[in-house]
């Protein structure tokens, strides 16, 4: 039930939830960069160089995100749109070429995903401050419903 409340809050306050999501991603990226630095001792010279560069990229990106989460949210929205568009096109290709029993659903999934990605890219940056939070809230809500559906204690 808490997940449903959180998802409704995220949908009703998309700017806040999108910004908090962006800050969370920045924190995770920072932790990943530190982790890369801590693992330097196990590599040879080339491995240390590439792991160091990777760590600096993670840490640098995370600092940019944490210093200016609003601009980062705008960039993240464009990135999400491109990823969704690409994923949708790949799902469409998969559904069109495979002969699975649920091939029609795969094509529908690909079509919806590609349309959402295309809309994010075409409407960028004007939709950046509400889109991530809204999509995050909807995803949380669907996850909560799925948990309620599969939770054996929720059956009467």
C-alpha positions in Angstrom: 0.0 0.0 0.0 2.9 2.4 0.7 4.1 1.9 -2.9 0.7 2.9 -4.2 0.8 6.0 -2.0 4.3 6.8 -3.2 3.3 6.3 -6.8 0.2 8.6 -6.5 2.5 11.2 -4.9 5.0 10.8 -7.8 2.2 11.3 -10.4 0.7 14.3 -8.6 4.1 15.9 -8.0 6.0 14.9 -11.1 8.6 17.7 -10.8 9.5 16.7 -7.3 9.6 13.0 -8.0 11.6 13.5 -11.2 14.1 15.7 -9.4 14.5 13.3 -6.6 14.9 10.5 -9.1 17.6 12.5 -10.8 19.4 13.1 -7.5 19.2 9.4 -6.7 20.8 8.6 -10.0 23.5 11.1 -9.2 24.2 9.4 -5.9 24.3 6.0 -7.4 26.7 7.2 -10.1 29.0 8.7 -7.4 29.0 5.5 -5.5 29.8 3.6 -8.7 32.8 5.9 -9.3 34.1 5.4 -5.8 33.7 1.7 -6.2 35.7 1.8 -9.4 38.5 3.6 -7.6 38.5 1.1 -4.8 38.9 -1.8 -7.3 42.1 -0.3 -8.9 44.5 -2.6 -7.0 43.3 -5.7 -8.8 44.2 -4.6 -12.4 47.3 -4.4 -14.6 48.5 -1.0 -15.8 46.1 -0.7 -18.7 43.2 -2.0 -16.5 44.1 0.7 -13.9 44.1 3.4 -16.6 40.7 2.4 -18.0 39.1 1.8 -14.6 40.4 5.2 -13.4 39.0 6.9 -16.5 35.7 5.1 -15.9 35.7 6.2 -12.2 36.4 9.8 -13.1 33.6 9.8 -15.7 31.1 8.4 -13.1 32.3 10.9 -10.4 32.3 13.8 -12.7 28.9 13.1 -14.1 27.5 12.6 -10.7 28.9 15.9 -9.4 27.2 17.6 -12.4 24.0 15.9 -11.6 24.1 16.7 -7.9 25.1 20.3 -8.4 22.4 21.1 -11.0 19.7 18.4 -10.8 17.2 20.5 -12.9 19.5 20.7 -15.9 20.4 17.1 -15.4 16.7 16.1 -15.3 16.3 17.8 -18.7 19.3 15.8 -20.1 18.1 12.6 -18.5 14.6 13.1 -20.2 16.3 13.3 -23.6 18.4 10.2 -22.9 15.3 8.3 -21.7 13.4 9.3 -24.8 16.2 8.1 -27.1 16.5 4.8 -25.1 12.7 4.2 -25.2 12.6 5.0 -29.0 15.4 2.5 -29.7 13.9 -0.1 -27.4 10.5 0.3 -29.1 12.0 -0.1 -32.5 13.9 -3.3 -31.4 10.7 -4.7 -29.9 8.8 -4.0 -33.1 11.5 -5.8 -35.1 11.5 -8.7 -32.7 7.7 -9.0 -32.8 7.6 -8.7 -36.6 10.2 -11.4 -37.1 9.4 -13.9 -34.4 6.5 -16.3 -34.4 5.8 -16.3 -30.7 2.3 -17.0 -29.4 2.2 -13.5 -27.9 3.9 -11.8 -30.9 1.0 -9.3 -31.2 1.6 -8.2 -27.7 5.3 -7.8 -28.4 4.5 -5.6 -31.4 2.0 -3.6 -29.3 4.6 -3.1 -26.5 7.2 -2.0 -29.1 4.7 0.4 -30.7 3.7 2.0 -27.4 7.3 2.2 -26.2 8.5 3.7 -29.5 5.7 6.3 -29.5 6.5 7.4 -25.9 10.2 7.7 -26.8 9.4 9.6 -29.9 7.1 12.0 -28.0 9.8 12.6 -25.4 12.4 13.3 -28.1 10.1 15.6 -30.2 8.7 17.5 -27.2 12.1 17.8 -25.5 12.9 20.0 -23.5 9.4 21.3 -22.8 8.2 18.1 -21.3 11.4 17.5 -19.3 10.2 18.8 -15.9 7.1 16.5 -15.7 7.7 13.5 -17.9 10.3 11.6 -15.8 8.3 12.0 -12.6 5.1 11.0 -14.2 6.5 7.9 -15.9 8.3 7.0 -12.6 5.0 7.3 -10.8 3.1 5.2 -13.3 5.9 2.5 -13.2 5.7 2.5 -9.4 1.9 2.1 -9.5 2.1 -0.8 -11.9 4.7 -2.5 -9.8 2.5 -2.0 -6.7 -0.4 -3.5 -8.5 1.7 -6.4 -9.6 2.9 -7.0 -6.0 -0.7 -6.9 -4.8 -1.7 -9.4 -7.5 1.1 -11.8 -6.7 1.1 -11.4 -2.9 -0.3 -14.6 -1.4 -1.3 -12.8 1.8 -3.6 -10.5 -0.3 -5.9 -13.4 -1.2 -9.0 -13.9 0.9 
